[in-house]
Structures are given as C-alpha cells and as structure tokens.
C-alpha cells in the first residue's frame, strides 16, 4: 500500500476503524500550506482526501486541537492564525 503523502493515485477509502496517522496529518497540513485561503467543510475535506466521516473529523479536530487549523463560525476548516511555523 502506498503512503498518502507520496502517491499521486488516490488511496482507497479509509475504514472508520483506521487510526489517524502522521502521513495523513502531514498531507492535510501540506494542502493548507500550499493553498492559502483554503476553507473546507467537513464533507469537502472528506471527498478531497477520500476519507470516511469518522477519520476525517478525527483528523481535522486533532489539527484544530493542535492549533494548526481553526473552525469558522460557518463550520469550515481553515489554517489557524496561531499555527506554529
């Protein structure tokens, strides 16, 4: 199985029982760093990274907790102004 960060081919959908991994988190962070102003709903993020709902929400919320991402009042995930870089 190819890693998420190096594969140009879309990975299979991840199972709800698959733990969040560092490669996935790095890919999400990379997308936000490469596209300033990126603002995604949970459903858009789920489609973009081909994740099941539980894995997607767990990954995004982990990054919110780490202050890498923030949630707007409209429920969109954006790069946090407090991201440590």
Secondary structure, DSSP 4 states (H G I P E B T S, - for coil): ---TTT-SSPPPPPPTTSPP-HHHHHHHHHHHHHSTT-EE-HHHHHHHTT--HHHHHHHHHHHHHTTSEEE-TTS-EEE-TT---
